[in-house]
Amino acid sequence: MTYSDDEREAVRVALEGCRAALTADGRPSGDSALAGALGYKTETVRKYMLGERMPPPRFVRSLSELAGVAPARVFAAIGWLPGSQAPTASPYDPPPELAAALRSIGSVEEYVRTLPPVRLPAPLRAAAALSADRGAAGRFTAGLTHLGSGRDHPLSTVLVGEFRLADGALALSRRQLAERALRADHPGAALPDVGPADGTDADGTHARVRAELRIVFSPALRGAGEYSWQGEPGTSLWAPAAARWPGHLLVQNVLTDLHRPALQPWQGTEQRPLVVVGAVWSAAHTAALIAEALGWEYVPVSSATVVDGGRVVPGDPPHRRSARLRGWAVIARHIDDRQRLRQPWPAVALVRPYVFAEDPHYGRVPLELLRRTPARVLYVRPSPRYLDWWAARRDLTAVAGTPGHVWRAGIDRALERVEETLAARRADLGPAAGRDLLLSLPDPPQPPCAADPRLPDRLVDDQFRCAWRALEWLDGVANRGWPSLLGELRPSHLAARADELRADLAARVIRTG
């Protein structure tokens, strides 16, 4: 049986009303929460709530009762019952004092809803978790530092949390770790492996200290975005940032690795989200700077990216390689859903190029999602010298893992596949569509130093310039007939340097195509 678009929209609106009732009552209302409460699969609930699939009456009744709404009212809203049979709410006139209080609460609530939720960086969360842990607080000391880059357009890029055993404290035994892990009862509470095969941690001391820190920090780091542990024996890249080496450093790029919600988003005449294909060595900072300047949601797509209740939320990363590819599939589907429902999504999604590498299970599916997405796409072709720099840097951060030259060969092929796909996309859309922008990073004058944990100054400066070029492009393709968006930037790094970027002749050197 087929249903009209009006019927599907009536279902969606009615079911979202039930979700709103749950949210107002302070109860979980995401798709996964509804699935667990009602006994359905999360994907099935998602399709019912979006109107993609017509729900059976029993689902509607169960959801209505869960939300505390009379099922007959929901059935009538959908059109399954005459409106005359729907019960009406009992009239109630509150006394004037209560009515005034309710109005005041309502005005405060509207203001609070404009404030973004605070998402602390992973190193700060870890430090707070350590101080709150009665067993570990006295055993460790913590230190925080940040690294900056950029000569013409300086930027604080990386936050480093260093955690060291206090003087006189010893690493826990494997038995003590096992007891802590069992008491913790959460996914991050894992016992350490035996020390590395090369003998750099022969007695396993470093691994046991790292395991204790992971156990202590795991609950606090859920939803903390992308971060990495550094300081393993046999590595050297992050030694200049540490007081003790080997050590235990929690490292995060707070601008590019943290999901940020929209805040007073800029709106153009043709609103579409922006997908940026890039990484730290090409366009990660460009993506984050654009989102910040427009007040748009910033989504660094990863294995932890999920959509729940129609919103992108950071989840727990599954321990599967395929999940990294599925994170992009989730975002691509979310873009399609919002476009189909004519609900603008002011967002910048950063998709790392490795997602488009050859994969025996998914084949060309990630590439086809890129080719068909209704979003605008920004791709910044990296400089060969920056790729060489990143490959050499990888060899300094892991004792075991993919060698730099192997990674370089794989990412070169992934970038070729991206460029082939974007060329096919341009042929599909036509040159006048204005949906994609392709830029190229120039080679730095000298090869960057791979042994320096800081990002090259020229790389950060050029990503500022790419972001400014992208804003100029958006002003032309998504803002026709309106005042220039360059005069309406939200408080941000780009807004603070707008005059310098307008006059920056090097920004004109960033090539297109």
N, C-alpha and C positions, 0 to 999 in steps of 0.2 A: 504494500500500500504506500502511495506517495502522499506527501504533505506539502502544502504551499509554504512559501517563505513567510507569509503572515502568521500561519499556524506555528511554525517553528519559532518565530520571534515571540509570539504570545507565551509559548512554553518557557523560553529562556527568561523572559521578564518575570514570569510567575515564580520560577524556581530561584532566581536571584533575589526575589523578595523574601523567600524563606531563608536564604543565606544571610541576608541583611538582618533578619530578625535574630538569627543565632549570633551574629557579630555584635549586635546591640546588647545582647544578653551576656556578652563576655565569654561565649563558648566557641570552641574551635569550629571554623566554617570552611576550611580549605577542602579541596577535592579529596585529598588523602584522608582527612579527618572524617568527612562524610562517608567515604567508602568503608572505613572501619566501623563506624557507628551503624550503618545500614546494611552491611554485609554484601557490598558490591565491590568489583574491581575498580581501582582508581581511574583507569582509562575509560571504563564504562560511565562512571559518574561524570567525568570531564565532558564526554560527548552529550550526555543528557543535559548538563548545565549550559552548554554552548548552543543547544538546539540542533546539534548535528544528527542526533538520533532521538526519535520520539520515545519518551519514557513510558513504561507501563503504568497503569493506575496505581498499582501497589507501591511503586517507588514514590510517586507523588504523594500518596497518603502517608507513607512512612516518613518522608522528609517534612511534610507539613506538621505531623504530630511531634517530630523531634524539635521543630522550630517553635512549637506552641501556637501554630496557626490552624484555624479550623480547615480541615481538608476540603469542605464544600466551597469555601471561599476561593481556594486555589483552583479547584476544578472549574468554578465559574469564570475565573480570570483566564483560564486556558480556553474556555469555550465548551467544556464537557458537560456543563450544567447551565440551565437558564439563570440569568442574574437574579431573578426573583427568588430563587431557592437558596441563595447564599446568605448566611447569617450576617447581620450587621453588628458592628461593635456597639456596646451600650454607651449612650451619651454620658459624659461626665464633665461638669464644669468645676474646675478647681477653684478654691478661694483665691482672691486677688494676690495675697502674699505669696502663695505657692506658684501662681502663674508668673509673677515677676521673677521669682527664684529660678524657675525653669527657663525663662528667657535669658537670664544671665548665664546660666550653665550652658545653654545652647550657643551663646556668642563665644564663650571661652572654648567650647569644644571645636567650633569652626576654626578658631585661631590655632589650637593645638594640632589640628589635623594638617595644618600647613607646615609644621615642623618636621624635618626628616628624622627618622630614628637614628640614634647614635651608633655607629659601627666602629668600635675601637680596633686599631691595628693588632695583629696577632702578638707582637712582642709586648705590647701594653697589657693585653689580656693575660698573657703568660705571667708577667710580673705580678699582676693582681692575684692570680690564682696561687702563685707561690706564697705570697704574704698571707693568704687565707688558709693555707694548708698547715695544720698543727704539726704534722710529722716532718714536713720538708722545710718549713720556713727557717728553722734554726740551722739547717744543714747546708743551705746555699746562700750565696750572695748574688745580687742581680745588678746589671748595669745596662744603660741604654745609650746609644749613640746614633747619629744619622750621618749619611754621606750625601754630599751635594755634587752636582755637575752643571756644566754650562758656563761659558765665559760671557757671551753676549746676553744670554737669557738664563741666569742661574736658577736652579731648581733643586729642592731637597728631594732626593729620589728614593733612598733606601733607609729603612729603620732597622737597626740591629739590636737585638736583645742578647746579652751575654750572661750565662748562668754558670757559676763556678761553685765547687764544693768549698765550704768554709774551712778555715785552718783547723786541722785536727779531725775533720769529718772523713769518713771512709765510704767507699762505694758499698751499697747493699749487696749481700750475697744473693745468689740465684734463688735460694729458698725464701729469703725476705722479700725479694721482688715478686715471687709467685704469690705470696700472701697478700701483698699490696694489690696485685693485679686482680686477684679473686675478689677482694673486698671492693675494688673500684667498680667492677661489673659494667664496663663500657668498652666500645670497640677499640679505643686507643691503648687499652691496658694489655699490651703484648710483651712477652718475655723477649730478651735480646737473643740474637743469634750468637754463635761462637765468634770470637774475634776474626778479623779478615785473614784470608789464606796467606797473605804476604807476611804475616807475623808482626804487623805494625801495632796490633793491640792483642798481643799473645795471651795475656791473662784475662782479657775481656773486661778490664776495668772501665775503659771508655764506654763500651757498649752497655755496661750495667748502669752507669751514671745516666747515659742518654735514655735508657729504658725507664728509669725512675722519673725523669723529667717528663717524658711522654705520658706516663700514667697520671702525674699530677696535673698536666696541662690539658689533657685530652678533652674534658668537658668544656673548658673555657674556649677552646679553639674550634668548636663546632660553628660552622657558618662564618669563619674568620677570613675567608677568601684564600687565595693562593699564597703559600709561604714555603720556605725550605729550611731544613736543618743543615748547618755547615759546621766544619771543624773536625772532621774525621782525621784520624792519623793517616799520614801519607798524602794528604792534600795540602795546598798552600795558598789558594787564592785569597781567602778571607783572613789570613794571619795578620795583615796590617791593621785590621779592624778589631783585633782581640787583645785583651790584656794577658791571656794565657793561651798557649798553643801546644798541642791540640786542645780543642775546647768544645763548647756547646753554644752555638750561635743560632738564634732564631731570626731569620732574615725575611723581610717583606718590603716590596716596593709599594708604599702606601698610596701612591697615586694611581697605579695601573692594576693592582691586584685586589682591590677592595670594591665590592659592589656598592654603588651609591644611588639612592632614590632620586627622583626628580624633585626639583625645588623651584617653584614659579617658572615653569618651562616656557621658553620662547615658542611662539606659534607662527608659522608661515602660511602662505596662501595655499600651498600644496604640501600638507604635512605627511611625511614618511619617516620611519626610523632610518638610521644610518648604520650599515654594517661595515666595519673596518677590518680588513684582512691584514694582520701585521703582528709583530712581536716586539720585544724590547729593542732588538737590533734593527727595527724598521719603523713601526708606527704605533706602538703601544701607548707611548706618551702623547702622541698626536690624538689618539682616540679619547683618552681621558681628559685632555685639555679642551677638546671641542665640547664634550659633554658638560664639563664644568662651566664653560663660557655661556652655553645655551640654557643651563639649568635643567638639562635632560637627564634621564636615568642613565647610569653607566653600568654596563653589564660585561664584565670580563668572562667570556664563556669558558667553562671548564667542566670537569666531570661532576662537579657539585651543583651545576646549574639545573634548577627544576622550576616548573611552573605549577603553582598551586592556587586554586581559587581565582584564576585569571591574572595572577601576579607572579613576576619572576622573584624567586626567593633563593638565597644561598642555602644549600643543604649539606649533607655529609657526603664526601666523595666516595663512590663505590670503589672497591679494589679490583677494578677491571679496566683493561686498556680500552675496550670498546666504549666505555662510558664517556671518554673524552670526545669521541665522535658523536655519541648520542646527545651530549650537551648542545652541540650545534644543531642537531635535528630538533631538539626541544625548542630552541629559540626560533628556528626557521618556521616551525609549525605555529608558534605563538604569533609571529609576524603575520602569517597567513590568516589566522583566526581574527586578529584585530582588524586587518584590512577587509575581510569579508563582512565583519559586523560594523564596518565604518566607524570604528573606534580608534582615533589617532593614538599612536604610541610614541611619545617623544623620548626616544632612547637612542643611545649609541652602544652597539654590541661589538666588542672586540673578539674576533675569531682568529686563533693562532693558525699559521699556515700548515703546521704538521697535521691538522685535521684533514687536509686534502691530500695527504700522502697515500701511496698505494696501500690498499688493505684487502686481504683475501676474502674477508667476510662481507664487507659493505661495498666493495667495488667503487663505482662512480657515483653512488648515492649522495655523498656530501657535496660533490661538485654539481650535481643536478639541482640540489637545493639552492646552491649559490646562483646558478644560472636562472632559476625561476623565481627567486625571491622578489616580492614587490617593493622591498626596501631599496634605498639608494646604497651604492657600494663605493667605498674609498679603498683603493689599493695603493700602497707605496712600495715600489720596487726597491729592495735593499741594495746597498753598495757591496760589491764583491769583497772589499777590504773589511767591512763590518762582519760579513759572514765568516771570513777567515779568522777575525778576532774572536768571534763567539765560539767557533770550533776549538780554537786553542784554549779559550777560557774554560770550556767544558772539561778538557783534559786535566785542569788544575783543581777541579771541584769534586772529583769522584775517583776512588781507587778502582772500582769496578763499574762497568757501564759501557754504553756505546762510545767507541773512540771518536774523537772529533772529526777525523776525515770521513768516517762512515756516516756520521750525522750530516756532514756537509753535502755528501753525495745525495742523501735522502731528501734533504730540504731543497736542494737545487731542483730535483725532480718534482717535488710538491709545488714549488713556485712556478715551474713550467706548466703544470696542470692547471693552476689557478689562472695564469695568463691566457692559456688556451680557452678556458671556460669563459672568462670575461670577454674575450674576442667574440666567441659564439653568442654571448649575451648581447653584445652591442649589435651584432648582425640581426638578432631577433627583434630588438627594440627599435633599431634605427638610430642614426647619428643624432637626430634632433630631440631624442627623449630626455636628455639631460639627467639620466639616472645614475651614471657612474663617473668617478673622477680617478684617473690614474696619474700618480706622481712618481718621480724617481729621486732617490737620495744620491747626492753627489759623493764621490770618493773623498775621504779626508786626505789632506796633503801628505800625511805620514801614516803608516800602519799604527793603529792604536796598540797600547801596551796591554797584553792579555793578563799580566800578573797584577794589575791594579784593580781592586774590587770596585772602584768607582766607574761609572759609565763615562765614555769619552765626551769631553766638552762639546766637540763639534756635532756629535750625534744628537745630544739634547738640544742644542741650538737649532739644528736643522729640523727637528721634530716640532719645535715651536713654529718654525716657518711653514712647515707643511700644514699645521693646524690653521694658521692664518690664511693660507691659500685656500684651504677647504671652506673656511667661513666666507671668503669672498665668492667662492663658487656657489655655496648654498644661498647667498644673498641674491644671486642671479637666477637660480633655477627654482627656488622654493619660496621666493619672497617678492614675486613680481607685483609691482604697483604699490608696494607698502614701503614705509620708511626703512632705510638701511638697517639691517640687523646689527651691523658693526657699531651702531650708536645705541644699541639696546642690550649690550652684553651684560650678563649677570656678574656680580663681584667674583673675580677669578684671576688666574695668572695671566690669561690673555688680555683681559680688560685692563689689568694693571700695566701691561706693556704695549698697549694698543698704539701709542704714539711712536714708540721705537720700532714696532713691527711694520707700521705704515711706511716708515722711512728706511727700513732695512733693505738695502739693495741686494743682499745675499738671498732674500726671499724670492727675488725674481729669477734667481739661478735655478731654483727647484723646477726641473723640467716636467712637463705633462706628457702622458702617454709612454 
